[in-house]
């Protein structure tokens, strides 16, 4: 994997770049739709490519390991062959999912023991076998196994957790460097910065991660319960240290406003379940603000979903029709809302890229933030 910075914003740390993988080019800043179990919920891949214009999607190690299982994925020739997606894929290591199973997992030096949410069976993730699992899944970018510290953790817990993540990283890197990809194309390994909301821990972690000199780096453990101002502060602290010539991935973030704030602070890659999950529950993100499509006010509003027309669904369906589908509990509502929200997110990062290229990102971002936060 290679990364090239093509433009920088003169008034912020925002930058526009290009990541090149064996499965294609990714123009940054980029948002990555989440395809947890080998699919982006309610969306066909042709819509992801043609209408949403996704350049890379995510898979999740925890979920894919449990179902369909690594034996099936290996027999298929990897996730690209299994699901038919021929563009880049990134896989989360499963650390966040293990963290979220707090009542059904135990952390120790060896790794994390957990019980499946599907059938209660017992499993062990280690830094080494998580590399192996992701090798078999076949993602272009694979993530280090870490402990995702809760945003409300006290200092001592956060420090202990960060140090465990660093020790796990040492082991994971050694195993990654001692093994080869399985399907004839290259794979890249991203370490993850932790440290909760404590600046000194974040600096220590960022320095340790930067010293590994990998092709890209991730910022984890944010948007997990801490105040949003703390999240922005930690991004700034970390990005002062992480190398500028490597892509920076802010994991699991976030709202459209979060993404623009992250871009301004030098982040290149984002993912979040919010556009699809909120879309399936009737929340649409638009260039004018946020809409709850179940509200009575849209009953007789026959205007397009978004005046910018970020995907074909915006002009094909009216607010009144989409509200009708949600009220009627039609599956088509989930599909339309998911396509719209993902297309909007990709449109937003694409517009950010354009304004970084033209040198007026900060001015444009200020106006967009004012609109994006409105409830319509």
Wavefront OBJ file of the C-alpha trace (Angstrom):
o trace
v 0.000 0.000 0.000
v 1.198 3.517 -0.795
v -0.074 6.954 0.243
v 0.458 10.265 -1.500
v -0.610 13.672 -0.171
v -1.807 15.697 -3.145
v -3.108 18.891 -1.529
v -3.106 20.541 1.900
v -5.460 23.197 3.214
v -3.623 26.470 3.970
v -5.755 27.246 7.042
v -6.009 23.852 8.762
v -4.449 20.384 8.901
v -6.855 19.010 6.288
v -5.289 17.188 3.372
v -6.353 15.400 0.206
v -4.469 12.275 -0.743
v -4.434 8.992 -2.602
v -4.072 5.492 -1.141
v -3.125 2.824 -3.667
v -3.839 -0.849 -2.930
v -3.784 -3.947 -5.109
v -7.596 -3.733 -5.333
v -7.712 -0.096 -6.378
v -7.174 3.541 -5.498
v -8.834 5.323 -2.560
v -9.090 9.118 -2.710
v -8.905 10.715 0.729
v -10.496 11.979 2.844
v -12.749 8.942 2.592
v -15.703 7.422 4.405
v -15.878 3.619 4.435
v -19.318 1.958 4.567
v -19.487 -0.773 7.196
v -20.112 -4.260 5.826
v -19.876 -6.128 9.115
v -20.916 -9.614 7.979
v -19.740 -9.385 4.339
v -22.599 -7.082 3.325
v -23.589 -3.457 3.811
v -27.066 -3.832 5.266
v -29.935 -3.252 2.803
v -27.601 -2.160 -0.021
v -26.549 -4.002 -3.205
v -22.906 -3.767 -4.260
v -23.847 -2.221 -7.620
v -25.540 0.588 -5.660
v -22.441 0.922 -3.484
v -20.323 1.336 -6.592
v -22.512 3.325 -8.950
v -24.798 5.416 -6.730
v -22.984 5.689 -3.410
v -19.531 5.660 -5.049
v -17.889 3.697 -2.246
v -14.185 3.127 -2.836
v -13.561 0.795 0.117
v -15.772 -1.087 2.582
v -15.240 -2.725 5.969
v -15.628 -6.258 7.188
v -15.426 -7.337 10.825
v -13.097 -10.061 12.044
v -15.220 -11.044 15.040
v -18.417 -11.492 13.052
v -16.839 -13.122 9.991
v -14.852 -15.501 12.187
v -18.078 -16.697 13.818
v -20.167 -16.712 10.642
v -19.652 -17.870 7.921
v -16.337 -18.955 9.502
v -12.766 -18.821 8.270
v -12.909 -22.281 6.697
v -15.647 -21.137 4.335
v -13.870 -17.882 3.558
v -10.591 -19.658 2.820
v -12.308 -22.149 0.509
v -13.948 -19.237 -1.291
v -10.551 -17.605 -1.841
v -11.100 -14.766 0.629
v -13.787 -12.205 1.267
v -13.443 -10.487 -2.127
v -14.303 -13.743 -3.891
v -16.932 -14.698 -1.315
v -19.015 -11.530 -1.565
v -18.022 -10.290 -5.036
v -16.636 -6.916 -3.930
v -13.596 -6.238 -6.147
v -12.465 -2.983 -4.527
v -10.400 -2.527 -1.335
v -11.568 -3.965 1.988
v -10.465 -3.086 5.517
v -11.124 -5.413 8.455
v -11.505 -4.335 12.059
v -9.602 -6.736 14.319
v -12.629 -7.515 16.487
v -11.230 -5.598 19.457
v -14.242 -3.314 19.685
v -16.695 -6.218 19.528
v -14.822 -8.052 22.275
v -14.846 -4.827 24.314
v -18.613 -4.545 23.848
v -19.093 -8.090 25.185
v -17.936 -6.983 28.647
v -20.110 -9.517 30.453
v -19.005 -12.399 28.235
v -15.247 -11.900 27.886
v -12.067 -12.007 29.927
v -8.846 -10.185 29.110
v -5.460 -11.636 29.942
v -1.922 -11.321 28.649
v -2.432 -14.119 26.153
v -5.470 -12.466 24.594
v -9.228 -12.160 25.024
v -11.512 -15.088 25.828
v -15.128 -14.493 24.853
v -18.399 -16.281 24.248
v -20.153 -16.066 20.909
v -23.273 -13.912 20.832
v -24.712 -16.510 18.420
v -24.486 -19.781 20.345
v -22.513 -19.074 23.529
v -19.476 -21.066 22.382
v -16.122 -20.091 23.878
v -13.306 -18.593 21.778
v -9.885 -16.981 22.203
v -8.512 -14.054 20.213
v -4.776 -13.415 20.451
v -2.672 -10.849 18.563
v -1.278 -13.709 16.506
v -4.453 -15.578 15.587
v -6.250 -12.335 14.767
v -3.530 -11.731 12.155
v -4.114 -15.246 10.838
v -7.879 -14.748 10.695
v -7.484 -11.484 8.792
v -4.960 -13.092 6.440
v -7.645 -15.666 5.621
v -10.377 -13.058 5.266
v -8.033 -11.383 2.802
v -8.579 -7.702 3.549
v -6.249 -5.159 1.945
v -5.875 -3.318 5.267
v -5.959 -5.292 8.505
v -6.029 -3.895 12.028
v -3.961 -4.724 15.084
v -5.760 -6.443 17.959
v -6.256 -3.932 20.766
v -8.350 -3.288 23.836
v -10.843 -0.516 23.177
v -10.892 1.388 26.457
v -14.258 2.887 27.521
v -14.379 6.670 27.260
v -15.199 6.877 30.963
v -12.209 4.769 32.136
v -10.095 6.124 34.981
v -6.435 6.957 34.421
v -4.950 3.789 35.890
v -7.243 1.513 33.881
v -6.556 3.489 30.698
v -2.793 3.273 31.237
v -2.869 -0.459 31.941
v -5.087 -1.035 28.909
v -2.836 1.035 26.629
v 0.246 -0.864 27.755
v -1.503 -4.181 27.063
v -2.447 -2.919 23.587
v 1.212 -2.032 22.960
v 2.434 -5.459 24.051
v -0.192 -7.081 21.859
v 0.967 -4.882 18.976
v 4.546 -6.114 19.329
v 3.334 -9.700 19.070
v 0.933 -8.991 16.225
v 3.576 -7.179 14.178
v 6.064 -10.005 14.601
v 3.479 -12.510 13.407
v 2.372 -10.317 10.512
v 5.946 -9.792 9.328
v 6.668 -13.531 9.616
v 3.685 -14.555 7.461
v 2.540 -13.970 3.894
v -0.770 -13.068 2.243
v -2.755 -16.059 1.042
v -4.301 -14.881 -2.221
v -1.525 -13.255 -4.254
v -2.037 -9.604 -3.331
v -0.473 -7.502 -0.591
v -1.950 -6.728 2.819
v -1.153 -3.821 5.138
v -1.195 -3.819 8.956
v -2.327 -0.696 10.846
v -1.437 -0.216 14.544
v -4.002 1.555 16.749
v -3.393 4.465 19.131
v -5.163 4.148 22.486
v -4.988 6.140 25.754
v -8.603 7.125 26.401
v -9.060 10.882 27.119
v -5.675 11.428 28.806
v -3.299 13.586 26.716
v -0.093 12.138 28.174
v -1.273 8.578 27.472
v -2.363 9.513 23.961
v 1.055 11.078 23.309
v 2.851 8.027 24.658
v 0.722 5.713 22.549
v 1.057 7.839 19.401
v 4.842 7.915 19.813
v 4.945 4.134 20.227
v 2.711 3.569 17.206
v 4.657 6.055 15.060
v 7.910 4.289 15.941
v 6.631 1.085 14.293
v 6.866 2.776 10.876
v 3.904 0.998 9.296
v 2.148 2.101 6.087
v -0.768 3.657 8.007
v -2.008 4.267 11.538
v -5.362 4.256 13.307
v -6.815 6.202 16.218
v -9.061 4.021 18.376
v -10.980 4.329 21.603
v -12.892 7.485 20.681
v -16.652 8.025 20.274
v -17.083 5.458 23.069
v -18.714 7.647 25.713
v -16.367 10.603 26.104
v -17.515 14.229 25.498
v -17.144 15.252 21.862
v -14.790 18.097 22.807
v -12.446 15.524 24.354
v -12.549 13.486 21.171
v -11.458 16.484 19.113
v -8.738 17.310 21.644
v -7.353 13.756 21.514
v -7.323 13.802 17.696
v -5.238 16.978 17.798
v -2.840 15.532 20.378
v -2.342 12.323 18.398
v -2.017 13.942 14.976
v 0.780 16.193 16.221
v 2.810 12.971 16.551
v 1.582 10.478 13.949
v 3.639 10.836 10.743
v 2.129 13.230 8.237
v 3.114 11.064 5.272
v 0.997 8.103 6.409
v -2.820 7.835 6.273
v -4.639 8.331 9.577
v -7.793 6.335 10.256
v -10.233 7.495 12.958
v -12.121 4.350 13.896
v -15.897 4.297 14.345
v -16.534 8.024 13.849
v -19.131 9.366 13.309
v -21.699 12.068 12.543
v -21.221 14.283 9.467
v -20.054 17.075 11.796
v -17.584 14.720 13.526
v -16.153 13.802 10.133
v -15.608 17.396 9.027
v -13.994 18.218 12.369
v -11.762 15.160 11.973
v -10.747 16.151 8.444
v -9.844 19.642 9.665
v -7.539 18.021 12.239
v -5.719 15.854 9.689
v -7.696 12.588 9.583
v -7.925 10.775 6.248
v -10.188 7.741 6.807
v -13.467 7.243 8.648
v -16.064 4.529 9.206
v -19.276 4.325 11.189
v -22.510 2.309 11.260
v -24.482 5.531 11.789
v -25.590 6.242 8.198
v -27.083 2.775 7.723
v -28.265 2.106 11.277
v -29.886 5.522 11.674
v -31.245 5.307 8.154
v -33.018 2.037 8.921
v -34.666 3.830 11.853
v -35.896 6.711 9.722
v -33.159 9.320 10.253
v -31.803 10.959 7.111
v -28.676 13.127 6.990
v -28.928 15.843 4.348
v -27.053 18.922 3.211
v -29.712 21.034 4.961
v -29.819 19.119 8.255
v -31.303 16.003 9.841
v -34.776 14.643 9.075
v -36.883 12.114 10.973
v -38.804 10.572 8.109
v -41.542 9.252 10.402
v -42.652 12.773 11.347
v -46.100 13.940 10.303
v -44.632 17.070 8.692
v -43.376 15.068 5.697
v -46.771 13.481 4.933
v -47.569 15.840 2.057
v -44.067 17.062 1.205
v -43.407 15.916 -2.357
v -39.988 17.562 -2.688
v -36.798 15.488 -3.210
v -35.052 13.952 -0.208
v -32.074 16.289 -0.649
v -31.771 19.181 -3.058
v -28.134 18.296 -3.785
v -29.193 14.942 -5.234
v -26.294 12.982 -3.764
v -27.701 9.736 -5.215
v -30.446 8.662 -7.574
v -32.874 8.027 -4.701
v -32.925 11.745 -3.878
v -34.674 12.638 -7.103
v -36.519 9.335 -7.572
v -38.431 9.449 -4.281
v -40.104 12.255 -2.360
v -40.107 12.875 1.383
v -43.816 12.018 1.455
v -43.251 8.673 -0.261
v -40.365 7.660 1.983
v -42.401 8.600 5.066
v -45.248 6.453 3.746
v -42.868 3.494 3.370
v -41.574 3.863 6.921
v -45.060 4.214 8.410
v -46.147 1.164 6.387
v -43.063 -0.776 7.575
v -42.008 -1.535 4.002
v -38.498 -2.968 3.545
v -37.918 -0.565 0.656
v -37.790 2.276 3.193
v -34.676 0.779 4.772
v -32.996 0.443 1.396
v -33.790 3.981 0.220
v -32.705 5.547 3.514
v -29.468 3.533 3.636
v -28.543 4.417 0.058
v -29.295 8.069 0.662
v -27.299 8.328 3.901
v -24.262 6.501 2.549
v -24.328 8.542 -0.657
v -24.563 11.698 1.427
v -21.556 10.723 3.551
v -19.503 9.953 0.419
v -20.695 13.195 -1.157
v -19.645 15.105 1.976
v -16.074 13.758 2.064
v -15.867 14.269 -1.706
v -16.878 17.898 -1.312
v -14.351 18.282 1.510
v -11.680 16.951 -0.839
v -12.654 19.443 -3.550
v -12.466 22.362 -1.136
v -9.087 21.214 0.188
v -7.905 21.191 -3.421
v -9.213 24.713 -4.053
v -7.857 26.037 -0.736
v -11.131 27.167 0.862
v -11.928 24.137 3.012
v -12.116 26.043 6.312
v -14.625 28.585 4.968
v -16.761 25.894 3.335
v -16.630 23.681 6.432
v -17.890 26.487 8.681
v -20.990 26.945 6.531
v -21.621 23.206 6.265
v -21.375 22.707 10.030
v -24.106 25.290 10.567
v -26.421 23.419 8.193
v -25.589 19.851 9.197
v -26.553 20.359 12.845
v -30.085 21.567 12.119
v -33.141 19.440 12.868
v -35.577 19.825 10.012
l 1 2 3 4 5 6 7 8 9 10 11 12 13 14 15 16 17 18 19 20 21 22 23 24 25 26 27 28 29 30 31 32 33 34 35 36 37 38 39 40 41 42 43 44 45 46 47 48 49 50 51 52 53 54 55 56 57 58 59 60 61 62 63 64 65 66 67 68 69 70 71 72 73 74 75 76 77 78 79 80 81 82 83 84 85 86 87 88 89 90 91 92 93 94 95 96 97 98 99 100 101 102 103 104 105 106 107 108 109 110 111 112 113 114 115 116 117 118 119 120 121 122 123 124 125 126 127 128 129 130 131 132 133 134 135 136 137 138 139 140 141 142 143 144 145 146 147 148 149 150 151 152 153 154 155 156 157 158 159 160 161 162 163 164 165 166 167 168 169 170 171 172 173 174 175 176 177 178 179 180 181 182 183 184 185 186 187 188 189 190 191 192 193 194 195 196 197 198 199 200 201 202 203 204 205 206 207 208 209 210 211 212 213 214 215 216 217 218 219 220 221 222 223 224 225 226 227 228 229 230 231 232 233 234 235 236 237 238 239 240 241 242 243 244 245 246 247 248 249 250 251 252 253 254 255 256 257 258 259 260 261 262 263 264 265 266 267 268 269 270 271 272 273 274 275 276 277 278 279 280 281 282 283 284 285 286 287 288 289 290 291 292 293 294 295 296 297 298 299 300 301 302 303 304 305 306 307 308 309 310 311 312 313 314 315 316 317 318 319 320 321 322 323 324 325 326 327 328 329 330 331 332 333 334 335 336 337 338 339 340 341 342 343 344 345 346 347 348 349 350 351 352 353 354 355 356 357 358 359 360 361 362 363 364 365 366 367 368 369 370 371 372 373 374 375 376
